[in-house]
Amino acid sequence: MNSFYAMRRANGDWFAVDDDGHLRMPIFRSSKEAMIARSRDSGMECFRPVAFDAHALEKLRKTEGDTASFFVVDDPARKLKHGLRLGSTELAALMID
C-alpha cells in the first residue's frame, strides 16, 4: 500500500489548485515533499501535510462525489500543475498498488 500526503488546514479544508476551471488537490509521496511544495507556494501557508489514505479519500468522495480530482506531484520543486492528473478512482488504485 502506497502512502500519500495532502495539505489540510486546521478547520479541515483541503488545499486545491485551479486547473482550467477544475479544482485539483495536490497529493505528495511524503510529508517532506509536501513541505517543500508549501515553501514554494504562499497559498499553502495555513496548510499542513497530513496522511491521505483510503479512508480520507472515501470521506472526500462522500462530500465531493466522483468530481474529486488530484495532481500526484512527482517533483515538489516544480509547479503543482506539473503533477499527474488523476480522478478519485485512479488514485484509489494507486493507493492499493
NORBELKA-V918272 format. One record per pair of residues at least 4 apart in sequence whose ideal C-beta (glycine too) atoms are under 8 Angstrom apart, sorted by the first residue. I is the first residue (numbers start at 1). J is the second residue. D is the distance in Angstrom with one decimal. If there is no record, write none. Layout:
I:J:D ; I:J:D
This chain:
1:95:6.4 ; 1:96:6.6 ; 2:29:7.7 ; 2:94:6.0 ; 2:95:5.6 ; 2:96:7.9 ; 2:97:6.1 ; 3:29:7.2 ; 3:30:7.5 ; 3:51:6.8 ; 3:53:7.7 ; 4:27:4.9 ; 4:28:6.7 ; 4:29:6.6 ; 4:51:7.5 ; 4:52:4.6 ; 4:53:7.3 ; 4:72:7.7 ; 4:91:7.9 ; 4:94:7.9 ; 4:95:6.8 ; 5:27:7.2 ; 5:28:4.6 ; 5:29:7.4 ; 5:30:6.4 ; 5:31:5.0 ; 5:33:7.4 ; 5:34:4.8 ; 5:49:4.5 ; 5:50:6.6 ; 5:51:6.1 ; 5:52:5.8 ; 6:14:6.0 ; 6:15:7.1 ; 6:25:5.7 ; 6:26:6.9 ; 6:27:5.6 ; 6:28:7.2 ; 6:34:7.5 ; 6:49:7.3 ; 6:50:6.5 ; 6:52:4.1 ; 6:56:7.5 ; 7:14:7.1 ; 7:15:3.8 ; 7:26:6.9 ; 7:34:6.0 ; 7:37:8.0 ; 7:38:6.7 ; 7:44:5.4 ; 7:47:3.7 ; 7:48:6.8 ; 7:49:6.0 ; 7:50:7.7 ; 8:12:6.8 ; 8:13:6.9 ; 8:14:5.6 ; 8:15:7.1 ; 8:47:6.0 ; 8:48:6.4 ; 8:49:7.9 ; 8:50:4.7 ; 9:13:4.4 ; 9:14:7.9 ; 9:15:7.4 ; 9:46:5.4 ; 9:47:5.3 ; 9:48:7.8 ; 10:46:7.7 ; 10:48:7.8 ; 14:25:5.4 ; 14:60:7.1 ; 15:25:6.8 ; 15:26:6.8 ; 15:43:7.3 ; 15:44:5.6 ; 15:47:4.6 ; 16:23:4.1 ; 16:24:6.0 ; 16:25:4.7 ; 16:26:7.7 ; 17:23:7.2 ; 17:24:5.9 ; 17:26:6.5 ; 17:43:7.7 ; 17:71:7.2 ; 17:80:5.3 ; 17:81:6.7 ; 18:22:7.4 ; 18:23:6.4 ; 19:23:7.4 ; 19:24:4.7 ; 19:69:7.8 ; 19:71:7.4 ; 19:81:6.1 ; 19:85:7.3 ; 22:69:6.1 ; 23:69:7.4 ; 24:69:4.8 ; 24:70:5.7 ; 24:71:5.0 ; 24:85:6.8 ; 25:60:7.9 ; 25:68:7.2 ; 25:69:7.4 ; 25:70:5.1 ; 25:71:7.3 ; 26:37:6.7 ; 26:70:7.3 ; 26:71:4.8 ; 26:73:5.2 ; 26:80:4.7 ; 26:83:6.3 ; 27:52:6.1 ; 27:70:5.1 ; 27:71:6.7 ; 27:72:5.0 ; 27:73:6.6 ; 27:83:7.6 ; 27:91:6.9 ; 28:33:4.3 ; 28:34:4.1 ; 28:37:6.7 ; 28:49:6.8 ; 28:73:5.3 ; 28:76:6.5 ; 29:33:5.7 ; 29:72:7.9 ; 29:73:7.8 ; 30:34:7.1 ; 31:35:6.4 ; 31:49:4.0 ; 32:36:6.6 ; 33:37:6.6 ; 33:73:6.8 ; 33:76:4.3 ; 34:38:6.2 ; 34:49:3.6 ; 34:76:7.1 ; 35:39:6.5 ; 35:49:6.2 ; 36:40:7.0 ; 36:76:4.0 ; 36:77:6.4 ; 37:41:6.1 ; 37:44:6.9 ; 37:73:6.3 ; 37:76:4.0 ; 37:77:8.0 ; 37:80:6.5 ; 38:44:4.2 ; 38:45:7.5 ; 38:47:6.8 ; 38:49:7.6 ; 40:76:7.5 ; 40:77:6.9 ; 41:80:6.9 ; 50:56:7.9 ; 51:56:7.3 ; 52:56:4.9 ; 52:57:6.9 ; 53:57:7.1 ; 53:95:6.9 ; 54:58:6.3 ; 54:92:6.7 ; 54:95:5.4 ; 54:96:7.9 ; 55:59:6.6 ; 56:60:6.4 ; 57:61:6.3 ; 57:68:7.9 ; 57:88:6.3 ; 57:91:6.5 ; 57:92:6.0 ; 57:95:7.0 ; 58:62:6.7 ; 59:63:7.1 ; 60:64:5.6 ; 60:68:5.3 ; 60:88:7.3 ; 61:65:6.7 ; 61:66:7.0 ; 61:68:6.1 ; 61:88:5.5 ; 64:68:4.1 ; 64:88:8.0 ; 66:87:7.0 ; 66:88:6.1 ; 66:89:7.3 ; 68:87:7.4 ; 68:88:4.6 ; 69:85:6.9 ; 69:86:6.9 ; 69:87:5.5 ; 69:88:7.3 ; 70:83:7.9 ; 70:85:7.5 ; 70:86:4.9 ; 70:87:7.6 ; 70:88:7.5 ; 70:91:5.3 ; 71:80:5.7 ; 71:81:6.7 ; 71:83:3.2 ; 71:84:6.8 ; 71:85:6.2 ; 71:86:7.8 ; 72:83:5.3 ; 72:84:4.3 ; 72:86:6.0 ; 72:91:7.3 ; 72:94:7.1 ; 73:78:8.0 ; 73:80:6.0 ; 73:82:7.7 ; 73:83:4.2 ; 74:82:7.6 ; 74:83:6.4 ; 74:84:6.9 ; 75:82:6.9 ; 78:82:4.6 ; 86:90:4.0 ; 86:91:4.8 ; 86:94:7.2 ; 87:91:7.1 ; 88:92:6.2 ; 89:93:6.8 ; 90:94:6.8 ; 91:95:6.5 ; 92:96:6.9 ; 93:97:6.8
